[in-house]
Amino acid sequence: MIPNLQNDFRNLPIGIFDSGVGGLTVYRALHERLPDERFVYLGDTARVPYGTKSLATVERYAIENSRFLAGHGIKMLVVACNTASALALPAIRAAVDLDVVGVIGPGARAAVKTTKEKRIGVIATEATVSSGAYAQAIAKVDESVGVIERACPLFVSLAEEGWADSDEARSIAEKYLKDIAAANVDTLVLGCTHYPILKRVIQETVGEDVQLIDSGEATAEEVAALLKEKNLARESSSQSANARQLCDDLDHFYVTDAAARFARVAERFLGSSPKVLEAVEVWGQDELRTS
């Protein structure tokens, strides 16, 4: 019998990489939007943060991560890291023979689709704001849209420490978002994968009239559309979609360092720790298991 190679390819997992733990919010969005799919996640926790690195270094890290995941048999790659999405997508696409989806383009397109007054705010890390990647992506869709950007670096620590709903978070949000609120934006892009963890505090600070755009959710929508367009959606199994839990044993997680800390933060972000978590090295050769 000749194997059905197309079916075999459709049943491969989707690969996701990030410089650390923030991409878990993208994993969650993808899992919720595509519950029949399986995922392989790589967090490059040994080399985080990427935002302080040169373009050449970010490209090298991103290519190594992408090749590692491609070597594990994936059908599509999601770049959950905003810095790598801003700087390295062309290099990644040249390095792996797969469809590659970043988080910046989907977030920008969703924001332009949502705004009515053509005033969009973007909050992100200092590196992402400095790159101008979101403003450029928004302008590519509609040059008439006004964009105001603000770096909110402390939001990352607040999310990872589990302080997203604290008085400190509210005080810091008020300081960071004062300019955004004064600009009368009607749409705000959460341009860092950590920021959805602080969605409640951010919404309270900017007001209920401002529509928040989670770039992870926007990416999940575009991935779903691409799977449908290319007939790559996984075949439904006898297991119902509702039975698929976050971090179940069908999803595999890799980190390049600090696996125990990753597991703790994952529990804060997702409500459960990864059941299959391995520490690896991704540079120098395809894979060196370290634990």
N, C-alpha and C positions, 0 to 999 in steps of 0.2 A: 504493500500500500504506500502511495506517495504521501508524505506528510504535508499537512496544510500549513505552509510556512507563514502565510498571512495571519492565520489564527494564532500561531505560536508567537509571532511578533506582537500582536495585540495584547496578549496575556503577559507580556513583560511589564515590570514595574516602571514607574516614573521616577527619575532621579532628581534630587533637590540638594543644592549645596549652599552654605552660608559660611561666613567667617567665624561664626560662633553659634549662639543659641537663639538669636533673634528670629532666624528663619523658621523656627518652630511655629510661629504664628502663620506663616505661609503654608507650612505642612498642614496645620489645622484647617485652614481655609480650603485647601485642595481636598483634604479628606472629607470634609463636610459637603463640598460641592460634588465630589466624585467618589462616593462611598464604595463602589465596586472595584476601584483601582487599588493597586498596591504601590508602596513607595519605598525608596531607598534614600536615606538622608545622610549627608556628610556635614559635620560641623568642624571647621578647621580651627579648633580651639587652641592649638599650639601657636598659631601665628596671628591671632586676633590682636589688635584691630587692623583692618586693611586701610582705614582712612588716613593713616600717617605714612603709608608706604608710597613709593614712586609708581608711576604708570607701569614701568617695566616689571616691577616686582608684583604688582597686583595682577598683571596679565599672566606672569609665570605661575603664581599661586592658583589663579582661576583655571588655567590650562591643566595643571597637575590634578586639581580636584575633579575637573570634568573628565579627564582620561581615566581617573580612578573609578568614577561612577560608570562610565561607558564600559569599562572592563568588567563590570558586574552585571552586564546585560540589561540595559534600560532601553525604552522606546522613545523617550523624550527627556530633555533636561530643563529644569527650572532653576534659574540663577536667583536665589532668594536674597542675595547680598546686594544692597543698593550701590555700594562702591564698585563692586565687580560689574553690576549691570550698567553703571555709568561709564566705566572705563574699558571693560574687557570683552564685551559681547562679540565684536568682530573677530577678535583673536580666538575666542572660544569656538565660534562657528567654523573657523578655519581649521580647528584642531580636532573636532569630533564630527562624525557624519550622522548628525541627529538634528531634529528640530530643537531649537534653543529659545526659551522664553525668559525674559528678564522681568523685573518688577516695576521699573520706571515707566516704560511705555504704557502698560495697562493702566497704571494709576493715573497717568496724565490724561489718557483718552477718556477714562471714566469721569474725571473731574470736568473736562470740557463738556462732556455729555450732560453733566448734572447742573452746572452753573447756569443761572438765568440772567444774572447781572453782569456776567463776564468779569468777575473779580474772584480770583482764586488765591488762597493762601497755601503755602507748603511749609511744613515743619519737618526737619530732618537733622542728621548729624552735621557737624561743621564741614566734614569732607564732602558730603553730598551737596550741601548748600553752595560750597565754594566751587564745585564742579559746574553748577548751573544746569545740571542734567534735566531736572524737572521743568525748569523754565523753558529750556530748549525743546523738550518733548511737547510741552503744551503749545508753544508757538508753532510747532510743526503741524499741529492739528488746526489751530485758529490763532493767527497773529494778533487779532484784535483783543484777546483776553489779557487783562492785567494780572500780574503775578507778584505777590509779596512773599518772600522766604524768610524763615527764622530758624536758626540752629537751636536745638534744645538738648544739649549733650547729657545733662543730668537725668533726663527721662530714662536713659538706658539703665543706669544704676538703680533707680527707683523700681523699675520693672523687675530686674534680676533679684533684688533684695526682698521683693514681696511687699513694697511700700506704696503700691499704686493707688491705694484708697486712703492714704494718710493725710494728716494736716500739712505735713511737709510737702507732699506732692501738690496739694492745692496751692500752697504759698508759692512754690517754684513755678507752677503753671501760670499763675497770675502774672508773675514777673516776665516769663518768657513770651506769653501770648498777648501782652498789652498792645503791642504794635499791630498784631493780627486783628484783634478786636476793633481797634481804632480805624483800621482800613476798610471796615464794612464789607469784608468778603462774605460771600454766601456759600462758599465751598472750601473745605480745608482738607488737603491731602496729608495723610499720616505717612510721611516719606521715610520712615525707618521701621524696620520689622518689629522692633520692641514696642513701638508706640500704641498699637492696638490694646496692649495690656492696660494702658492708662486712658482708654477711650472715655470712660465715665467722667473722670476728672477734666479731661480736655473739653468734652461736650459741655459740662457745667460752666467752664471758664469762658468759652466763646459764645455760648448761648444756643438754645434749641433750634433757632432759625438757620444755623450754619450746618450744612450737610457734610458729614465726615466721610472721606474716601479712604478706605482701608486698601492699600495697594496689594496686599495679599489676596483679599477677596476679589479685587479686579483681575488679578493674575489668574486666579482659579477660573473665573468666567471665560477668560481668553483661552486658557488651556482646554476647557471643556469644548469650546467652539472649534479649536484646532483638532482635537481628537475626533469630533464628529465629521469635520471637513475631510480629514484624511482616513476616515474609517479605521481609527486606531483604538477606539474604546474597548476596554476589556469585556470579554464575554461574561454575562451574568452567571454566577454560580448558584448552586442550590442554597448556599448561605444567603439569607435575606440581607438587603442593604442595611436595614436597621440594626442588624446584629454585629456589624463591623464597628469595633470600638477603636478609639484613638490608641496608638501605641500597641496594638495587638501583635501577635507573633507573626503576622503576615508582612509587617513593616520592619525594615532593618535599619538601624541607626549606627553610624560610625562617627567617632571623634578622633582628633589627632592628639588630644591631651585632656587631662582632668575629667575623666569619664564620670566620676562620682559627683562632681559639681554639676556637670551637664544634666545628670539624672535628677538632681534636686531642683534645678531651675525648670527642667521640663515638667516636673510635677506641679510647679507654680503656674506655668504657662498653660498646661494642657489638662491638669487634674489627675494625671497618671504618669508614671515613669516608663521609659521604653522597656519593653520586655526583652528585646534583642538589641543589645548595645555592645559594641566592640571598639577598642582603641587600636588605631592603625597609624602607619606613616604613609604618606602619599607622595613623597618626594624621593627622587633618586631611582626608584623602581616602582613597579605597579602597586605592590602591597607588601608591607612588612608588619606582621601582627606583633604588637607589643604587649598585649595582655588578652 
